[in-house]
Amino acid sequence: MLKTLLVVPAGKRVSEPERLWTPPVKSTGTAMVRAMERVEEISAVGLGRVNLSSVSVNRLNTPAR
């Protein structure tokens, strides 16, 4: 089962867990929206609540604008 997590899907460059672990490179609104989508995907796994206390308020508010 764990070996399947290391498989890189055809046409992709990284495995699914690596895609979720990789943070955004830029702090643009689009990058932050993608980051929040990753947070949503991770939280859907059901591992518990996501702690956003280390994320600045400005970074959370920017995509909302």
MARMAR-873097 format. One record per residue: x, y, z of N, C-alpha, C, O in turn; residue number from 1. Coordinates in Angstrom, 1 decimal. Atoms other than C-alpha are relative to their C-alpha. Example, Ala and Ser with C-alpha at 12.3 -4.5 7.8 and 13.67 -1.06 7.14 Angstrom:
MARMAR-873097
0.9; -1.2; 0.0; 12.3; -4.5; 7.8; 0.9; 1.2; 0.0; 1.9; 1.2; 0.7; 1
-0.9; -1.1; 0.0; 13.7; -1.1; 7.1; -0.8; 1.1; 0.8; -0.3; 2.2; 0.9; 2
END
This chain:
MARMAR-873097
0.8; -1.2; 0.0; 0.0; 0.0; 0.0; 0.9; 1.3; 0.0; 0.6; 2.2; -0.8; 1
-0.8; -1.2; -0.1; 2.7; 2.5; 0.9; 0.8; 0.2; -1.3; 1.1; 1.4; -1.6; 2
-0.8; -0.2; 1.2; 4.6; 1.8; -2.3; -0.8; 0.7; -1.1; -0.3; 1.4; -1.9; 3
0.9; -0.7; 1.0; 1.6; 3.1; -4.3; 0.1; 1.5; 0.2; -0.1; 2.2; -0.8; 4
-0.1; -1.4; -0.2; 2.2; 6.5; -2.7; 1.2; 0.6; -0.7; 1.3; 1.8; -1.0; 5
-1.2; -0.5; 0.7; 5.6; 6.7; -4.4; -0.1; 0.0; -1.5; 0.8; 0.5; -2.2; 6
0.1; 0.1; 1.4; 4.3; 6.0; -7.9; -0.3; 1.4; -0.6; -1.2; 2.1; -0.1; 7
0.3; -1.3; 0.7; 4.4; 9.1; -10.2; -0.9; -0.3; -1.1; -0.6; -1.1; -2.0; 8
1.0; 0.2; 1.1; 1.3; 9.2; -12.4; 0.5; 0.3; -1.4; 1.4; 1.2; -1.5; 9
-0.4; -0.3; 1.3; 1.8; 9.2; -16.1; -0.3; 1.4; -0.4; -1.4; 1.9; -0.1; 10
0.2; -1.4; 0.4; 2.2; 12.7; -17.5; 0.3; 1.0; 1.2; 0.2; 2.2; 1.0; 11
-0.3; -0.9; -1.2; 3.2; 14.1; -14.0; 1.4; -0.1; 0.3; 2.1; -1.0; -0.1; 12
-1.5; 0.0; -0.3; 6.6; 15.0; -12.6; 0.2; -0.5; 1.5; 1.4; -0.8; 1.8; 13
-0.2; 0.4; -1.4; 6.0; 14.2; -8.9; -1.2; -0.9; 0.5; -2.2; -1.0; -0.2; 14
1.1; 0.9; -0.5; 4.0; 11.7; -6.8; -1.0; 0.9; 0.7; -0.8; 2.1; 0.9; 15
1.1; -0.8; -0.6; 0.7; 12.8; -5.2; 0.4; 0.5; 1.4; 0.1; 1.7; 1.6; 16
-0.4; -0.6; -1.3; 2.1; 13.1; -1.6; 1.0; 1.2; -0.2; 1.0; 2.1; 0.5; 17
-0.9; -1.1; 0.2; 5.0; 15.2; -2.9; -0.6; 1.3; -0.5; -0.3; 2.4; -0.1; 18
0.8; -1.2; 0.5; 2.6; 17.5; -4.8; -0.7; 0.7; 1.2; -0.7; 1.9; 1.2; 19
0.7; -0.6; -1.2; 0.7; 18.0; -1.5; 1.0; 0.7; 0.9; 0.7; 1.6; 1.6; 20
-1.0; -0.5; -1.0; 3.9; 18.6; 0.5; 0.7; 1.3; -0.5; 1.2; 2.1; 0.3; 21
-0.7; -1.1; 0.6; 5.4; 21.2; -1.9; -0.7; 1.3; 0.2; -1.9; 1.4; -0.3; 22
0.7; -1.2; -0.3; 4.6; 24.7; -0.8; 0.1; 0.9; -1.3; 0.8; 0.6; -2.2; 23
0.0; -0.9; 1.2; 3.8; 27.5; -3.3; 1.4; 0.8; -0.1; 2.0; 1.1; 1.0; 24
-1.3; -0.7; 0.2; 6.9; 29.2; -4.8; -0.2; 1.5; 0.1; 0.7; 2.3; 0.6; 25
0.3; -1.4; 0.1; 5.3; 32.6; -5.3; -1.2; 0.3; 1.0; -1.9; -0.6; 1.4; 26
1.1; -0.3; -0.9; 2.9; 34.5; -3.0; -1.1; 0.8; -0.7; -1.7; 1.7; -0.2; 27
1.1; -0.7; 0.7; 0.5; 35.6; -5.7; -1.3; -0.6; 0.4; -1.4; -1.6; 1.1; 28
1.4; 0.4; -0.3; -3.2; 35.3; -5.3; -0.3; -1.4; -0.5; -0.9; -2.3; 0.2; 29
0.2; 1.3; 0.7; -3.3; 32.3; -7.7; 0.7; -1.1; 0.8; 0.2; -2.2; 1.0; 30
-0.8; 1.0; -0.7; -0.5; 30.5; -5.8; -0.7; -0.3; 1.4; -0.7; -1.4; 1.8; 31
0.6; 0.2; -1.3; -2.3; 31.0; -2.5; -1.3; -0.7; -0.1; -1.6; -1.5; 0.8; 32
1.3; 0.7; 0.2; -5.6; 29.8; -3.9; 0.4; -1.5; -0.2; -0.3; -2.4; 0.4; 33
-0.4; 1.4; 0.2; -3.8; 26.6; -5.0; 0.5; -0.6; 1.3; 0.2; -1.8; 1.6; 34
-0.4; 0.5; -1.3; -2.2; 26.3; -1.6; -1.2; -0.3; 0.9; -1.2; -1.4; 1.6; 35
1.2; 0.3; -0.8; -5.6; 26.5; 0.1; -0.7; -1.2; -0.5; -1.3; -1.9; 0.2; 36
0.6; 1.2; 0.6; -6.9; 23.9; -2.3; 0.7; -1.2; 0.5; 0.1; -2.3; 0.7; 37
-0.8; 1.1; -0.5; -4.0; 21.7; -1.2; -0.4; -0.3; 1.4; -0.5; -1.5; 1.9; 38
0.4; 0.1; -1.4; -5.0; 22.3; 2.4; -1.4; -0.7; 0.1; -1.6; -1.6; 0.9; 39
1.3; 0.7; 0.1; -8.6; 21.3; 1.5; 0.2; -1.5; -0.3; -0.5; -2.3; 0.3; 40
-0.2; 1.4; 0.3; -7.4; 18.1; -0.1; 0.6; -0.8; 1.2; 0.2; -1.9; 1.4; 41
-0.6; 0.7; -1.2; -5.2; 17.2; 2.9; -1.0; -0.2; 1.1; -1.0; -1.2; 1.7; 42
0.9; 0.2; -1.1; -7.9; 17.9; 5.4; -1.1; -1.0; -0.4; -1.7; -1.5; 0.5; 43
1.0; 0.9; 0.4; -10.3; 15.8; 3.3; 0.4; -1.5; 0.3; -0.4; -2.4; 0.4; 44
-0.5; 1.3; -0.3; -8.1; 12.8; 4.1; -0.4; -0.4; 1.4; -0.5; -1.6; 1.7; 45
0.6; 0.3; -1.3; -9.4; 13.1; 7.7; 1.1; -0.2; 1.1; 0.8; -0.9; 2.0; 46
-1.1; 0.1; -1.0; -6.1; 13.4; 9.6; -0.1; 1.0; 1.1; 0.7; 1.1; 2.0; 47
0.2; -1.0; -1.1; -7.5; 16.1; 11.8; 0.0; 1.4; -0.6; 0.1; 1.6; -1.8; 48
0.1; -1.4; 0.4; -7.8; 19.9; 11.7; 1.4; 0.5; -0.5; 2.4; 0.0; 0.0; 49
-1.2; -0.6; 0.5; -5.2; 21.9; 9.8; 0.3; 1.3; 0.9; -0.6; 2.2; 1.0; 50
-0.4; -1.2; -0.9; -3.3; 24.4; 12.1; 0.5; 1.1; -0.9; 1.6; 0.9; -1.5; 51
-0.4; -1.1; 0.8; -3.1; 27.7; 10.3; 0.6; 1.1; 0.8; 0.8; 2.3; 0.3; 52
-0.5; -1.0; -0.9; -1.7; 29.6; 13.2; 1.4; 0.6; -0.5; 1.7; 1.8; -0.1; 53
-1.3; -0.5; 0.5; 1.8; 30.0; 11.5; -0.2; 0.7; -1.3; 0.8; 1.3; -1.7; 54
0.3; -0.7; 1.2; 0.2; 31.5; 8.4; -0.4; 1.4; 0.3; -1.3; 1.6; 1.1; 55
0.3; -1.4; -0.3; 0.1; 35.3; 8.5; -1.4; 0.3; -0.5; -1.9; -0.3; -1.5; 56
1.4; -0.4; 0.3; -3.4; 36.9; 8.4; 0.0; 0.6; -1.4; -1.0; 0.3; -2.1; 57
0.0; -0.7; 1.3; -2.4; 38.9; 5.3; 0.0; -1.1; -1.1; -0.7; -1.0; -2.1; 58
-0.1; 1.1; 1.0; -1.6; 35.6; 3.4; -1.4; -0.7; -0.1; -1.7; -1.2; -1.2; 59
1.3; 0.7; 0.1; -5.0; 34.2; 4.3; -1.1; 0.9; -0.6; -2.0; 0.5; -1.2; 60
1.0; -1.0; 0.5; -6.9; 37.4; 3.4; 0.2; 0.3; -1.4; -0.8; 0.7; -2.1; 61
-0.3; -0.4; 1.4; -5.2; 38.1; 0.1; -0.8; -0.8; -1.0; -1.5; -0.2; -1.9; 62
0.8; 0.7; 0.9; -6.9; 35.2; -1.8; -1.5; 0.3; 0.1; -2.2; 0.2; -0.9; 63
1.5; -0.4; -0.1; -10.3; 36.3; -0.4; -0.4; 1.2; -0.7; -1.5; 1.4; -1.1; 64
0.3; -1.2; 0.7; -10.0; 39.6; -2.1; -0.2; -0.3; -1.4; -0.5; 0.5; -2.3; 65
END
